[in-house]
Amino acid sequence: MLTLAFIRENKENILKGLAVRNFADAEKIIDQVIEKDALRRTTQTNLDKILAESNKISKEIGIFYKSGEVQKANLLKEKTKQLKQETKILSEKLTIIETDLNEFLYQIPNIPNPLVPSGNSEEDNEIVFQEGDIPKLHKNAVPHWDLAKKYDIIDFELGNKITGAGFPVYKSKGAKLQRALIAYFLDKNSDAGYTEVQPPLLINEASGFGTGQLPDKEGQMYHVGIDNLYLIPTAEVPVTNIYRDVLLKESDFPICNTAYTPCFRREAGSYGAHVRGLNRLHQFDKVEIVRIEHPENSYTALDKMIEHVKNILQELGLPYRILRLCGGDLGFTSALTYDFEVFSAAQNRWLEISSISNFESFQANRLKLRFKNADGKSELAHTLNGSSLALPRVLAGLLENFQTEEGIKIPEVLVKYTGFDMID
């Protein structure tokens, strides 16, 4: 969430940034925020004056009682009754104004970094890096959903029977490969300095608002109504919320966490051949990296996260590319996002397997995540997160790109985790 001071002082720059996002009614909403904020500050000033006057009169009443001037004390007591009524009215008015103001603020997305290109959709994203040779498959090569059935390693129909579409059952060497990838990703992240945590898989509303899933993505999350809790869409949410309402010291930076969790997404409206098999699921496994950084260092940290994921994909031997997301495809809370995609040779298409984002202070403002700077003043931290990595499409890429006439080869880096070097 943008701070009110930032909005008051940077209206024109904010409107330029929101134009890159193609954000409708930007000027109208910004003007409403500025107007409501002015009313809030005026109301708060009036309330503070009355409270100060009440405190002053209370002290005078005590003095009069001590000096025996009861009549004067009683007259002032009548005055305090009137001030209490005015205080009640102004407090109620202030609550309504702040509620309205927050509703406007929650509608405003983060301001894009200047590197974010203009554009309307994923077709306008910029390819900034590509590495790895596209494999040439044998003539009988098939997509991963056929490989899953052939080698009996993933059962989509059984998952549909147990729960519904988008909830596959991993079996035998498929389950072991899944577990191997999780262990490998966690080990790589730990070796890079990330502290492993195991967070809850359910979050409350405050956590959803803290990282921006609420109210933006409410319809995409599974809601447990009786307890008013949400199944997590990614480990980013509970891990980042560890630091909600926390005041850090500069010496605490950088804070680096990694977590493996199942993730749950309703993916409403996702249909078609392009979402077949592992391409889009309602439940999937992901290993996440989260960083809390000093504002001066957050973009250096973003570059480090990108290099870290590149190293993982190089070790796996998967051809990949990196895209800088355009304004129209940028997430609500992000200032700058890079997507990683692996090439699926059997499907002849690129599959997104990671997003790495810098949210700058947008999430921190919602989270009330601050630190004491060198001058002793409170300042908002910066938050970042990335997939390292999401498993379904990585697994799809491995199965398809490493298939041979004899079976599916396991990348050498995973063999010590799987205990086998071939699915056959």
C-alpha positions as CSV (number, residue, x, y, z in Angstrom):
1,M,0.0,0.0,0.0
2,L,1.3,3.4,-0.9
3,T,1.8,5.8,2.0
4,L,-0.3,8.9,2.3
5,A,2.7,11.2,2.4
6,F,4.0,9.6,-0.8
7,I,0.6,10.1,-2.5
8,R,0.4,13.8,-1.4
9,E,3.9,14.6,-2.6
10,N,4.1,12.6,-5.8
11,K,0.7,12.7,-7.5
12,E,2.0,13.3,-11.0
13,N,4.6,10.5,-10.8
14,I,2.0,8.1,-9.4
15,L,-0.3,8.8,-12.3
16,K,2.5,8.2,-14.8
17,G,3.3,4.9,-13.1
18,L,-0.4,3.8,-13.0
19,A,-0.6,4.7,-16.7
20,V,2.1,2.1,-17.4
21,R,-0.2,-0.4,-15.6
22,N,-3.2,0.7,-17.6
23,F,-5.0,1.4,-14.3
24,A,-8.4,2.8,-14.9
25,D,-9.8,5.8,-13.0
26,A,-6.3,6.5,-11.6
27,E,-6.7,10.3,-11.2
28,K,-10.2,10.0,-9.8
29,I,-9.1,7.6,-7.1
30,I,-5.9,9.5,-6.2
31,D,-7.9,12.7,-5.9
32,Q,-10.4,11.0,-3.6
33,V,-7.5,9.8,-1.5
34,I,-6.0,13.3,-1.2
35,E,-9.4,14.8,-0.4
36,K,-10.2,12.1,2.2
37,D,-6.7,12.5,3.7
38,A,-7.1,16.3,4.0
39,L,-10.5,15.7,5.8
40,R,-8.9,13.1,8.0
41,R,-6.1,15.4,9.1
42,T,-8.5,18.3,9.7
43,T,-10.7,16.1,11.8
44,Q,-7.7,14.7,13.7
45,T,-6.5,18.2,14.4
46,N,-9.9,19.3,15.8
47,L,-10.1,16.1,17.9
48,D,-6.6,16.7,19.3
49,K,-7.5,20.3,20.2
50,I,-10.6,19.1,22.1
51,L,-8.7,16.3,23.9
52,A,-6.0,18.8,24.9
53,E,-8.6,21.2,26.2
54,S,-10.3,18.4,28.1
55,N,-7.0,17.4,29.7
56,K,-6.3,21.0,30.7
57,I,-9.8,21.4,32.2
58,S,-9.4,18.2,34.1
59,K,-6.3,19.5,35.8
60,E,-8.0,22.8,36.6
61,I,-10.9,20.9,38.2
62,G,-8.5,19.1,40.5
63,I,-6.9,22.3,41.5
64,F,-10.3,23.9,42.3
65,Y,-11.4,21.0,44.4
66,K,-8.1,21.1,46.4
67,S,-8.5,24.8,47.0
68,G,-12.2,24.3,48.1
69,E,-13.7,26.2,45.1
70,V,-16.3,23.5,44.5
71,Q,-18.6,25.7,42.5
72,K,-16.0,26.6,39.9
73,A,-15.0,22.9,39.7
74,N,-18.6,21.8,39.1
75,L,-19.0,24.4,36.3
76,L,-15.9,23.0,34.6
77,K,-17.3,19.5,35.0
78,E,-20.3,20.6,32.9
79,K,-17.9,21.9,30.3
80,T,-16.1,18.5,30.2
81,K,-19.4,16.7,29.5
82,Q,-19.9,18.9,26.4
83,L,-16.3,18.2,25.3
84,K,-16.8,14.5,25.8
85,Q,-19.8,14.6,23.5
86,E,-17.9,16.5,20.9
87,T,-15.0,14.0,21.2
88,K,-17.4,11.1,20.7
89,I,-18.8,12.7,17.5
90,L,-15.4,13.5,16.1
91,S,-14.0,10.1,16.9
92,E,-16.9,8.4,15.1
93,K,-16.4,10.7,12.2
94,L,-12.7,10.0,12.1
95,T,-13.3,6.2,12.1
96,I,-15.7,6.5,9.1
97,I,-13.2,8.7,7.2
98,E,-10.3,6.3,7.9
99,T,-12.4,3.4,6.7
100,D,-13.4,5.1,3.5
101,L,-9.8,6.2,3.0
102,N,-8.4,2.7,3.4
103,E,-10.9,1.4,0.9
104,F,-9.5,3.8,-1.7
105,L,-5.9,3.0,-0.7
106,Y,-6.5,-0.7,-1.1
107,Q,-7.6,-0.1,-4.7
108,I,-4.2,1.4,-5.7
109,P,-1.5,-1.0,-7.0
110,N,2.2,-0.5,-6.5
111,I,4.0,2.0,-8.7
112,P,6.1,0.3,-11.3
113,N,9.9,0.6,-11.3
114,P,11.1,2.7,-14.3
115,L,12.4,-0.5,-15.9
116,V,8.9,-1.9,-16.3
117,P,7.9,-1.6,-20.0
118,S,4.5,-0.4,-21.1
119,G,2.1,-3.1,-22.3
120,N,-1.3,-4.7,-21.9
121,S,-0.6,-8.4,-21.5
122,E,2.0,-11.2,-21.4
123,E,2.6,-10.7,-25.1
124,D,4.3,-7.4,-24.2
125,N,6.7,-8.8,-21.7
126,E,10.4,-8.3,-22.5
127,I,12.8,-11.3,-22.9
128,V,16.0,-10.1,-21.2
129,F,17.9,-13.4,-21.0
130,Q,17.9,-16.9,-22.5
131,E,20.2,-19.9,-22.0
132,G,20.3,-23.6,-22.9
133,D,19.8,-25.5,-26.0
134,I,16.3,-26.7,-27.0
135,P,16.5,-30.5,-26.9
136,K,15.7,-32.5,-30.1
137,L,13.4,-35.3,-29.0
138,H,13.0,-38.7,-30.6
139,K,10.2,-39.2,-33.1
140,N,7.9,-41.0,-30.5
141,A,8.2,-38.3,-27.9
142,V,5.0,-37.4,-26.1
143,P,3.8,-34.7,-23.5
144,H,4.2,-35.3,-19.8
145,W,0.6,-36.4,-19.2
146,D,1.2,-39.3,-21.6
147,L,4.5,-40.1,-20.0
148,A,2.9,-40.0,-16.6
149,K,0.4,-42.7,-17.7
150,K,3.0,-44.7,-19.5
151,Y,5.3,-45.0,-16.5
152,D,2.5,-44.9,-13.9
153,I,4.2,-42.0,-12.0
154,I,1.3,-39.4,-11.9
155,D,-2.4,-40.3,-11.8
156,F,-4.6,-37.4,-12.8
157,E,-7.8,-39.5,-13.0
158,L,-7.3,-40.8,-9.5
159,G,-6.8,-37.3,-8.1
160,N,-10.0,-36.3,-9.9
161,K,-11.8,-39.2,-8.2
162,I,-10.5,-38.3,-4.7
163,T,-10.9,-34.5,-4.9
164,G,-11.4,-33.1,-8.4
165,A,-9.5,-31.8,-11.5
166,G,-6.2,-30.2,-10.6
167,F,-5.3,-32.4,-7.7
168,P,-3.0,-35.1,-9.1
169,V,-1.7,-38.2,-7.2
170,Y,2.1,-38.7,-7.5
171,K,3.1,-42.3,-7.4
172,S,6.2,-44.5,-7.2
173,K,9.2,-42.8,-8.9
174,G,7.0,-39.8,-9.6
175,A,6.5,-39.2,-5.9
176,K,10.2,-39.8,-5.2
177,L,11.2,-37.3,-8.0
178,Q,8.9,-34.8,-6.5
179,R,10.4,-35.2,-3.0
180,A,13.9,-35.1,-4.6
181,L,13.2,-31.7,-6.2
182,I,11.9,-30.3,-2.9
183,A,15.0,-31.5,-1.0
184,Y,17.3,-30.2,-3.7
185,F,15.7,-26.8,-3.9
186,L,15.8,-26.4,-0.1
187,D,19.4,-27.5,0.1
188,K,20.4,-25.0,-2.7
189,N,18.5,-22.2,-0.9
190,S,20.1,-23.1,2.5
191,D,23.5,-23.2,1.0
192,A,22.9,-19.7,-0.4
193,G,22.2,-18.3,3.1
194,Y,18.4,-18.7,3.3
195,T,17.1,-19.9,6.7
196,E,14.5,-22.7,6.3
197,V,11.1,-22.2,8.0
198,Q,8.0,-24.4,8.0
199,P,5.0,-22.0,8.2
200,P,1.3,-22.8,8.6
201,L,-0.7,-23.6,5.5
202,L,-3.7,-21.5,6.7
203,I,-3.7,-17.8,7.2
204,N,-6.0,-15.2,8.7
205,E,-7.4,-12.1,7.1
206,A,-4.7,-9.8,8.5
207,S,-2.0,-12.0,6.9
208,G,-3.8,-11.8,3.5
209,F,-4.1,-8.1,3.7
210,G,-0.5,-7.8,4.8
211,T,1.0,-9.2,1.6
212,G,-1.8,-8.0,-0.7
213,Q,-3.7,-11.1,-1.5
214,L,-6.7,-9.5,0.1
215,P,-8.7,-7.9,-1.2
216,D,-7.1,-8.2,-4.7
217,K,-7.1,-12.1,-5.0
218,E,-9.8,-13.1,-2.6
219,G,-11.6,-15.1,-5.3
220,Q,-8.5,-17.1,-6.1
221,M,-8.0,-18.4,-2.6
222,Y,-9.8,-21.3,-0.9
223,H,-11.7,-20.0,2.1
224,V,-12.5,-22.0,5.2
225,G,-15.7,-20.1,6.1
226,I,-16.4,-21.5,9.6
227,D,-13.0,-20.3,10.9
228,N,-12.6,-17.4,8.4
229,L,-9.1,-18.7,7.3
230,Y,-7.6,-19.0,3.9
231,L,-5.5,-21.8,2.4
232,I,-2.2,-20.3,1.3
233,P,-1.6,-19.5,-2.4
234,T,2.1,-19.5,-1.8
235,A,4.6,-19.6,1.1
236,E,5.3,-15.9,0.5
237,V,2.2,-15.1,2.5
238,P,2.9,-16.8,5.9
239,V,6.7,-16.3,5.7
240,T,6.5,-12.6,5.0
241,N,3.9,-12.2,7.7
242,I,6.4,-13.5,10.3
243,Y,7.6,-9.9,10.2
244,R,4.2,-8.1,10.4
245,D,4.2,-5.4,13.2
246,V,7.9,-5.9,13.7
247,L,10.5,-3.1,14.2
248,L,13.9,-4.2,13.0
249,K,17.4,-2.8,13.4
250,E,19.6,-2.0,10.5
251,S,22.0,-4.8,11.6
252,D,19.1,-7.3,11.1
253,F,19.4,-7.0,7.3
254,P,19.3,-9.0,5.1
255,I,16.7,-11.4,6.4
256,C,16.5,-14.4,4.1
257,N,14.0,-17.3,4.5
258,T,13.1,-20.3,2.4
259,A,10.1,-22.6,2.8
260,Y,8.6,-25.6,1.2
261,T,4.8,-25.7,1.2
262,P,1.9,-27.1,-0.7
263,C,0.0,-24.2,-2.4
264,F,-3.7,-23.9,-3.1
265,R,-5.3,-21.8,-5.9
266,R,-8.8,-21.9,-7.2
267,E,-7.6,-20.8,-10.7
268,A,-11.2,-19.8,-11.5
269,G,-11.8,-19.6,-15.2
270,S,-8.7,-21.6,-16.3
271,Y,-9.7,-23.9,-19.0
272,G,-8.3,-25.3,-22.3
273,A,-5.6,-27.5,-23.7
274,H,-2.9,-25.1,-22.5
275,V,-3.7,-26.0,-18.8
276,R,-3.6,-29.8,-19.3
277,G,-1.7,-32.1,-17.0
278,L,0.7,-30.3,-14.7
279,N,0.5,-27.0,-16.5
280,R,-2.1,-25.6,-14.1
281,L,-3.2,-27.2,-10.8
282,H,-5.3,-26.3,-7.8
283,Q,-2.8,-27.9,-5.4
284,F,0.9,-27.9,-6.1
285,D,4.2,-27.9,-4.3
286,K,6.6,-24.9,-4.3
287,V,9.8,-23.9,-2.6
288,E,9.9,-20.1,-1.9
289,I,12.6,-17.6,-1.1
290,V,11.7,-14.4,0.8
291,R,13.9,-11.5,1.7
292,I,13.5,-8.4,4.0
293,E,16.0,-5.8,2.9
294,H,17.2,-2.3,3.6
295,P,15.7,0.0,0.9
296,E,19.2,0.9,-0.4
297,N,20.0,-2.8,-1.1
298,S,16.7,-4.3,-2.3
299,Y,17.5,-4.1,-6.1
300,T,21.0,-5.7,-5.5
301,A,19.1,-8.4,-3.6
302,L,16.7,-8.9,-6.5
303,D,19.7,-9.4,-8.9
304,K,21.1,-12.0,-6.4
305,M,17.8,-13.9,-6.4
306,I,17.8,-14.0,-10.2
307,E,21.3,-15.3,-10.3
308,H,20.4,-17.9,-7.7
309,V,17.5,-19.3,-9.7
310,K,19.6,-19.2,-12.9
311,N,22.2,-21.5,-11.2
312,I,19.5,-24.0,-10.2
313,L,18.2,-24.2,-13.8
314,Q,21.7,-24.6,-15.1
315,E,22.3,-27.5,-12.8
316,L,19.1,-29.1,-13.9
317,G,20.0,-28.7,-17.5
318,L,16.8,-27.1,-18.5
319,P,16.6,-24.4,-21.3
320,Y,15.1,-21.3,-19.8
321,R,14.5,-17.6,-20.4
322,I,13.9,-14.6,-18.2
323,L,11.2,-12.0,-19.0
324,R,10.7,-8.6,-17.5
325,L,6.9,-8.2,-17.0
326,C,5.2,-5.2,-18.6
327,G,2.8,-2.9,-16.7
328,G,-0.3,-4.8,-17.8
329,D,1.0,-8.1,-16.6
330,L,2.6,-6.9,-13.4
331,G,1.2,-8.2,-10.1
332,F,-0.8,-5.8,-7.9
333,T,1.8,-5.5,-5.2
334,S,5.0,-5.7,-7.3
335,A,7.2,-2.8,-8.4
336,L,9.3,-5.0,-10.7
337,T,8.9,-8.7,-11.6
338,Y,11.0,-11.1,-13.6
339,D,9.5,-14.4,-14.8
340,F,11.5,-17.5,-15.5
341,E,10.2,-19.9,-18.1
342,V,11.5,-23.4,-19.2
343,F,11.0,-24.7,-22.6
344,S,8.8,-27.8,-22.9
345,A,10.1,-29.6,-26.0
346,A,7.1,-32.1,-26.2
347,Q,4.6,-29.3,-26.0
348,N,6.7,-26.9,-28.0
349,R,6.0,-24.0,-25.6
350,W,7.5,-22.0,-22.8
351,L,6.2,-22.8,-19.2
352,E,6.4,-20.3,-16.4
353,I,8.2,-21.8,-13.4
354,S,9.2,-18.8,-11.2
355,S,8.4,-15.2,-10.5
356,I,10.9,-13.0,-8.6
357,S,9.6,-9.7,-7.4
358,N,10.6,-6.6,-5.5
359,F,7.7,-5.0,-3.7
360,E,9.8,-2.2,-2.3
361,S,7.8,-0.7,0.7
362,F,4.3,-1.6,-0.6
363,Q,3.9,-4.8,1.4
364,A,5.9,-3.3,4.4
365,N,3.4,-0.4,4.7
366,R,0.5,-2.9,5.0
367,L,2.6,-5.1,7.3
368,K,3.8,-2.2,9.5
369,L,7.3,-3.7,8.9
370,R,9.8,-1.0,9.9
371,F,13.4,-0.5,11.0
372,K,15.3,2.1,12.9
373,N,17.7,3.9,10.5
374,A,21.0,5.4,11.4
375,D,19.3,8.6,12.6
376,G,17.1,6.6,14.9
377,K,14.0,7.3,12.8
378,S,11.5,4.6,11.8
379,E,11.5,3.7,8.1
380,L,9.7,1.1,6.0
381,A,11.7,-2.0,5.0
382,H,11.6,-3.5,1.5
383,T,10.2,-7.0,0.8
384,L,11.1,-9.4,-2.0
385,N,10.1,-13.0,-2.9
386,G,10.5,-15.6,-5.6
387,S,9.8,-19.2,-6.5
388,S,12.8,-21.4,-6.1
389,L,11.1,-23.3,-7.6
390,A,7.5,-24.2,-8.4
391,L,7.5,-27.9,-9.0
392,P,4.7,-28.8,-11.5
393,R,6.1,-27.2,-14.6
394,V,9.7,-27.9,-13.6
395,L,8.7,-31.6,-13.4
396,A,6.8,-31.3,-16.7
397,G,9.9,-29.9,-18.3
398,L,12.2,-32.6,-16.9
399,L,9.9,-35.4,-17.9
400,E,9.4,-34.1,-21.5
401,N,12.9,-32.8,-22.2
402,F,14.8,-35.8,-20.7
403,Q,12.6,-38.5,-22.3
404,T,14.4,-41.1,-24.4
405,E,13.3,-44.3,-26.2
406,E,14.5,-46.3,-23.1
407,G,12.9,-44.0,-20.5
408,I,13.3,-40.7,-18.7
409,K,16.8,-39.7,-17.6
410,I,17.2,-38.1,-14.2
411,P,19.5,-35.0,-14.2
412,E,22.8,-35.9,-12.5
413,V,22.3,-33.3,-9.7
414,L,19.1,-35.1,-8.6
415,V,20.3,-38.7,-8.6
416,K,21.7,-38.5,-5.0
417,Y,18.2,-37.4,-3.9
418,T,16.2,-39.9,-6.0
419,G,18.4,-43.0,-5.7
420,F,17.8,-43.8,-9.3
421,D,18.9,-42.3,-12.6
422,M,16.1,-43.4,-14.9
423,I,12.4,-43.8,-15.0
424,D,11.6,-46.8,-17.1
